[in-house]
Amino acid sequence: MSDCVVPASRLLGDITRYLGVAQTSSLTHAQRMLPVSGISQDSRSVRPGDLYFALPGRAHHGGAFAAEAAARGAVAMISDRSTEALPSIVVDEPRRMLGPLAAWFHQDPSACLDVYAVTGTNGKTSTAYLLDAGLLGAGQLTGLISGIEVRGPDGSRTARRTTPEASDVQRTLAGFVQGKVRTVTMEVSSHALALHRVDGTLFRVAVFTNLARDHLDFHSSMESYFDAKKKLFEPERCRAAAIGIDDEYGRRLAASVVVPHVTFSTRDDSADLYATGVEADHRGTSFLAHAGETTRRVRLRLLGEHQVDNALAALAALSIRGVDLGDAVRGMEKLAGVPGRLTPVDVGQNFLAFVDYVHNAAGQRRLFPYLRSLTVGKIIVVCGATGGRDRGKRTPLGFVAASFADIVLVTDESPFFDDPHELRHEVAQGARNARHALVQIISNREEAINAAVAHARAGDVVVIAGRGHDQVVNRGGIEEIFDDRAVLEQALIAGTSPAPGVSGSTISSG
């Protein structure tokens, strides 16, 4: 283990020697003696004294922004190409080098921390929050790196992606070390694993929640998607694992990992940790957690039976690390909610209303049975598809929503550079194929939310799905602020009104 002291700076020559770069001689003596105070792969966030890592991307190459990085005070650039704007160190695969270099630069911070990684298709964020709460219950000073926020002793900042880029990961971990944090929970996406964002990070425990169709715009197949996830469980990355075995991929992973591991399940009592007696209503979720000879009643304030899976994942990870389960459960029971995950919005209306992040068919199949259990009335859902993602998700999103719900209002999420009309059409077509719900297309999201409230009657359930905590809508690269929760709250305050007549809207009973 390192001494956990983060150096104020490194010399550029030391960095090239660490990388084993042969052309160190291409730098002058003065350049080799330049102090480097940080590493950044984003030209917009470069600070004076930083080393700029210009990475190849899907749309742009970071080298195109070298002049901006230089103007902001970068001292040199590492990339697979050179630039006249900065002293350049050319390497074959800069993305592979960034994580290990950033870890070395910051004195290997993960070696000084107990870092828990959570990966899987659904449940990563809730599991991460539950893990953090369990660690707090055990008296730990914690750090959290999630798709919602990055939080530590110095406060919280909004996350830009599920897992930050490698230089940001290591800088954040180093900050946690300086803040006397000893345990960190981090969401780790398949993108992060494929793009080497967590290279150089040691995980004490890696958690696998589940795997279902998602991100096939990035991965070529489900097998490729699974292979990316499996990288987290290699011995050089993690010391132990907690694996959900309620799907085929989890069972395959549990059968193949070589690190010490525990399994968890909501259905299989042969798992090391399993649940029985699940009860879920509009106030919370409770269950019995069985671990060997120990049984504990867990009463979560989180909503939905699917939170049992996430709580088991957190408990399994904590158990293999030796955290007292009683302390962990007490901490988890204090967690009031996870932003954007079945967040209730209540202004005194006579029906239930929620905002939820659910954005794939597997997540819908976990969510909607719970919503149905809350009402003998209607389920009214506002949903859509995000642009720039796996096109094969769109029709199933509509189909599953309409298979459970009574009214489906199809609207825009973040189209990015895709045709919004096409996105809406494919989701709506899937919804009509279910031949169960009333389907309405309303392109304007605020109007769709208003229409959902207008349709609702006493005892119904309204859910605004797909965006959850996300407060930015992207249309053709132009970002605008849009908070589903705030818009829903205003609609509820205004009360029900006739559903708006929107040009181009289509109503169908299937």
NORQUI-V271772 format. One record per pair of residues at least 24 apart in sequence whose ideal C-beta (glycine too) atoms are under 6 Angstrom apart, sorted by the first residue. I is the first residue (numbers start at 1). GAP is how many residues later the second one is. D is the distance in Angstrom with one decimal. If there is no record, write none. Layout:
BEGIN
<<I | GAP | D> <I | GAP | D>>
END
This chain:
BEGIN
<<1 | 110 | 5.1> <2 | 105 | 5.3> <2 | 106 | 4.7> <2 | 109 | 5.3> <4 | 108 | 3.9> <4 | 173 | 5.3> <6 | 100 | 5.5> <6 | 101 | 5.2> <6 | 168 | 4.8> <9 | 26 | 4.2> <9 | 27 | 5.9> <9 | 28 | 4.6> <10 | 26 | 5.2> <10 | 95 | 5.9> <12 | 24 | 5.6> <12 | 64 | 5.6> <16 | 73 | 5.9> <18 | 86 | 5.8> <21 | 68 | 5.7> <27 | 60 | 5.9> <31 | 56 | 5.0> <34 | 41 | 4.8> <39 | 63 | 5.2> <39 | 66 | 5.9> <39 | 128 | 4.4> <40 | 127 | 5.9> <41 | 124 | 5.2> <41 | 126 | 5.4> <43 | 25 | 4.4> <43 | 26 | 4.2> <46 | 26 | 4.1> <46 | 28 | 5.0> <48 | 25 | 3.0> <50 | 24 | 5.2> <51 | 25 | 5.6> <52 | 25 | 4.7> <53 | 25 | 5.2> <53 | 41 | 5.9> <53 | 45 | 5.2> <54 | 25 | 3.7> <55 | 39 | 5.7> <55 | 40 | 5.3> <95 | 101 | 5.3> <96 | 100 | 5.4> <98 | 68 | 4.4> <99 | 67 | 3.7> <99 | 97 | 5.3> <99 | 100 | 3.2> <99 | 101 | 3.9> <100 | 99 | 5.7> <100 | 100 | 4.2> <102 | 64 | 5.4> <102 | 65 | 4.6> <102 | 68 | 3.8> <103 | 67 | 5.1> <103 | 97 | 3.2> <106 | 64 | 4.8> <106 | 68 | 3.9> <109 | 64 | 3.8> <109 | 65 | 4.4> <109 | 68 | 4.8> <110 | 63 | 5.6> <110 | 91 | 4.6> <110 | 92 | 4.5> <111 | 91 | 5.8> <112 | 65 | 5.1> <113 | 71 | 5.3> <114 | 69 | 4.5> <114 | 90 | 4.6> <115 | 69 | 4.7> <115 | 88 | 5.1> <115 | 89 | 5.9> <116 | 69 | 4.7> <116 | 89 | 5.0> <116 | 201 | 5.6> <117 | 69 | 5.4> <117 | 71 | 4.5> <117 | 86 | 4.3> <117 | 89 | 4.6> <117 | 115 | 5.9> <118 | 69 | 5.5> <118 | 89 | 4.5> <119 | 69 | 4.7> <119 | 110 | 5.4> <119 | 113 | 5.3> <120 | 88 | 5.6> <120 | 89 | 3.0> <120 | 90 | 5.0> <121 | 89 | 5.7> <121 | 90 | 5.3> <121 | 91 | 4.6> <121 | 93 | 5.0> <122 | 88 | 5.9> <122 | 240 | 5.9> <122 | 241 | 4.7> <123 | 86 | 4.2> <123 | 186 | 5.9> <123 | 187 | 4.6> <124 | 63 | 4.7> <126 | 184 | 4.3> <126 | 212 | 4.9> <126 | 215 | 5.5> <127 | 82 | 5.9> <127 | 183 | 4.4> <127 | 186 | 4.6> <127 | 187 | 5.5> <128 | 57 | 4.8> <128 | 59 | 5.2> <129 | 209 | 4.7> <130 | 180 | 5.7> <130 | 181 | 5.5> <130 | 184 | 3.9> <130 | 202 | 5.2> <131 | 54 | 4.5> <131 | 183 | 4.4> <132 | 53 | 4.8> <133 | 198 | 4.6> <133 | 199 | 4.8> <133 | 202 | 4.2> <134 | 180 | 5.5> <134 | 184 | 5.2> <134 | 194 | 3.6> <134 | 197 | 4.8> <134 | 198 | 5.0> <135 | 48 | 4.9> <136 | 195 | 4.9> <137 | 190 | 4.8> <137 | 191 | 5.5> <137 | 193 | 4.7> <137 | 194 | 1.8> <138 | 185 | 5.0> <138 | 189 | 4.2> <138 | 190 | 5.9> <140 | 43 | 4.5> <141 | 40 | 5.3> <142 | 41 | 5.2> <143 | 33 | 4.2> <143 | 38 | 4.5> <143 | 41 | 4.1> <144 | 41 | 5.3> <145 | 41 | 4.2> <146 | 41 | 5.0> <147 | 40 | 5.5> <148 | 191 | 5.2> <148 | 321 | 5.1> <152 | 24 | 5.4> <152 | 27 | 5.6> <152 | 29 | 5.9> <153 | 26 | 4.1> <162 | 25 | 5.2> <162 | 27 | 4.1> <163 | 25 | 5.5> <163 | 26 | 4.9> <163 | 29 | 3.5> <163 | 34 | 5.3> <165 | 32 | 5.7> <166 | 31 | 4.9> <188 | 44 | 5.8> <190 | 25 | 6.0> <190 | 35 | 5.8> <190 | 38 | 4.1> <190 | 39 | 5.6> <193 | 35 | 4.8> <193 | 38 | 4.6> <193 | 39 | 5.9> <194 | 34 | 4.7> <203 | 34 | 6.0> <203 | 35 | 4.2> <204 | 35 | 5.3> <205 | 35 | 4.9> <205 | 112 | 4.7> <205 | 116 | 5.5> <206 | 26 | 4.8> <206 | 27 | 5.4> <206 | 32 | 4.0> <206 | 35 | 5.0> <207 | 35 | 4.7> <207 | 106 | 5.3> <207 | 110 | 4.9> <208 | 35 | 4.6> <208 | 36 | 5.9> <208 | 42 | 5.8> <208 | 45 | 5.7> <209 | 35 | 5.4> <209 | 104 | 5.5> <210 | 34 | 5.6> <210 | 37 | 5.2> <211 | 38 | 3.9> <212 | 150 | 3.3> <214 | 146 | 4.9> <216 | 174 | 4.1> <217 | 172 | 5.2> <217 | 173 | 4.4> <233 | 24 | 5.0> <235 | 24 | 5.5> <240 | 80 | 4.9> <242 | 74 | 3.7> <242 | 75 | 4.2> <245 | 26 | 5.8> <262 | 54 | 4.9> <262 | 58 | 4.9> <264 | 48 | 4.2> <264 | 52 | 4.2> <266 | 42 | 5.5> <266 | 43 | 5.6> <273 | 39 | 5.6> <273 | 42 | 6.0> <273 | 43 | 4.7> <275 | 33 | 5.2> <275 | 37 | 5.8> <278 | 27 | 5.7> <278 | 30 | 5.4> <280 | 25 | 4.6> <280 | 90 | 5.8> <282 | 92 | 5.6> <296 | 33 | 5.7> <298 | 31 | 5.5> <299 | 34 | 5.6> <301 | 35 | 5.4> <303 | 39 | 4.3> <304 | 38 | 5.5> <304 | 66 | 4.5> <305 | 65 | 5.4> <306 | 60 | 4.0> <339 | 130 | 4.2> <340 | 128 | 2.7> <340 | 129 | 3.1> <345 | 140 | 6.0> <345 | 143 | 5.0> <345 | 144 | 5.3> <347 | 145 | 4.6> <347 | 146 | 5.3> <349 | 143 | 5.2> <350 | 108 | 4.2> <351 | 105 | 4.7> <351 | 109 | 4.3> <352 | 109 | 4.7> <353 | 109 | 4.4> <354 | 109 | 4.7> <355 | 109 | 4.9> <355 | 129 | 4.8> <355 | 130 | 4.8> <356 | 107 | 5.7> <356 | 109 | 5.4> <356 | 112 | 5.9> <357 | 111 | 2.8> <358 | 107 | 5.1> <359 | 107 | 5.2> <360 | 33 | 5.9> <361 | 35 | 4.1> <361 | 39 | 4.6> <364 | 36 | 4.3> <368 | 36 | 3.5> <371 | 90 | 5.1> <374 | 87 | 5.6> <375 | 84 | 5.6> <375 | 86 | 4.9> <377 | 82 | 4.1> <377 | 83 | 4.3> <378 | 28 | 4.1> <378 | 82 | 4.6> <379 | 26 | 4.2> <379 | 27 | 5.4> <379 | 82 | 5.0> <380 | 27 | 4.4> <380 | 72 | 5.0> <380 | 75 | 5.2> <380 | 76 | 5.8> <380 | 82 | 4.8> <381 | 24 | 4.5> <381 | 27 | 5.5> <381 | 82 | 5.2> <381 | 84 | 5.7> <382 | 27 | 4.7> <382 | 29 | 5.9> <382 | 66 | 5.0> <382 | 67 | 5.8> <382 | 70 | 5.1> <382 | 82 | 4.8> <383 | 82 | 4.5> <383 | 83 | 5.4> <384 | 26 | 6.0> <384 | 27 | 5.0> <384 | 28 | 5.6> <384 | 29 | 4.3> <384 | 43 | 5.9> <384 | 82 | 5.8> <385 | 38 | 4.8> <385 | 42 | 5.1> <386 | 27 | 4.7> <386 | 28 | 5.2> <387 | 28 | 4.1> <387 | 29 | 3.7> <387 | 31 | 3.3> <388 | 28 | 4.1> <394 | 32 | 3.9> <394 | 33 | 5.2> <395 | 31 | 5.5> <395 | 35 | 3.6> <397 | 30 | 5.5> <398 | 29 | 4.0> <398 | 30 | 5.9> <398 | 32 | 3.0> <398 | 33 | 3.6> <399 | 31 | 3.9> <399 | 34 | 5.5> <399 | 35 | 5.1> <402 | 29 | 3.8> <402 | 32 | 3.8> <402 | 34 | 5.5> <402 | 35 | 4.0> <403 | 31 | 4.6> <403 | 33 | 5.8> <405 | 32 | 5.2> <406 | 31 | 5.6> <407 | 30 | 6.0> <407 | 31 | 4.8> <407 | 48 | 5.4> <408 | 29 | 4.8> <408 | 31 | 5.1> <409 | 31 | 5.1> <409 | 33 | 5.7> <409 | 39 | 4.7> <409 | 42 | 5.7> <409 | 43 | 5.6> <410 | 31 | 4.9> <411 | 31 | 5.3> <411 | 34 | 4.8> <411 | 37 | 3.8> <412 | 31 | 5.9> <412 | 33 | 5.5> <413 | 53 | 5.1> <413 | 54 | 5.9> <414 | 59 | 5.1> <414 | 60 | 4.3> <415 | 60 | 5.5> <416 | 58 | 5.2> <417 | 59 | 5.8> <432 | 76 | 5.5> <432 | 78 | 5.4> <435 | 75 | 3.9> <438 | 71 | 5.6> <439 | 69 | 4.9> <440 | 67 | 5.0> <441 | 64 | 5.4> <441 | 65 | 4.9> <442 | 60 | 5.0> <442 | 63 | 5.6> <446 | 41 | 5.4> <447 | 53 | 5.0> <447 | 55 | 5.9> <449 | 38 | 5.2> <449 | 39 | 5.5> <449 | 42 | 5.4> <450 | 41 | 4.9> <451 | 48 | 4.3> <453 | 38 | 4.3> <453 | 39 | 6.0> <453 | 43 | 5.8> <454 | 42 | 4.7> <454 | 43 | 5.4> <454 | 45 | 4.8> <464 | 24 | 5.5>>
END
